[in-house]
Amino acid sequence: MYGEERSFRQLIFILVENAVKYSDSCGNITISLLETEKKVMLEVENPAKDVKESDLSNLFDRFYRIDTSCNSQTDGHGIGLSVAKAIVQAHKGETWASKNEKHNLK
């Protein structure tokens, strides 16, 4: 895989920071790097009970924050995941969020 190291470091930082910030207090965060002949997938999993299915398609949108009642407890402006998406797109990749699913590389 080829790309800008600084961007990849920023991507991983954003994803892990969000996973920690929005995880349930007793949950484990799992980070996986999966590879096939043609693709690489970085997966960050966290237990976040407050995420609804309807929120998943918007998580990487600029300024999107899930629930306003939670926003006062967490710092941020809702741009981190949109920056992560831009980094991935600049490297010809895709971003998505899902609940309780494993994704396969094709």
C-alpha positions, 0 to 999 in steps of 0.5 A, spaced: 500 500 500 502 506 498 500 513 501 502 519 505 504 517 512 502 523 515 495 522 512 495 515 515 497 517 522 492 522 522 487 517 519 488 512 525 488 518 530 482 520 528 478 513 528 481 511 535 480 518 538 472 517 536 472 510 538 474 512 545 470 518 545 464 515 543 465 508 546 461 505 552 465 506 558 466 498 559 467 496 552 473 494 548 476 497 542 478 493 536 483 495 531 484 491 525 488 491 518 486 486 513 489 485 507 488 481 500 492 481 494 488 488 491 485 491 498 487 493 505 481 495 510 483 498 516 477 497 521 476 500 528 470 497 532 467 500 539 461 498 543 457 505 542 450 503 544 447 510 542 448 510 535 442 508 531 441 505 524 439 512 521 445 515 524 450 511 520 450 514 513 451 521 516 457 519 521 462 521 516 458 528 514 462 534 516 459 537 522 454 531 524 454 529 531 449 524 533 445 526 539 445 533 542 444 531 549 451 527 548 454 533 545 455 537 551 459 531 554 464 530 549 469 536 546 469 537 538 465 540 532 463 534 528 469 535 523 474 529 525 470 523 521 469 528 515 477 529 515 478 521 515 473 520 509 477 526 505 484 522 507 481 515 505 478 518 498 484 522 497 487 515 497 482 512 492 478 508 498 471 508 501 469 509 508 463 506 512 460 505 518 455 499 520 452 496 527 454 489 529 457 487 522 463 484 519 465 486 512 469 482 507 474 485 502 473 483 495 
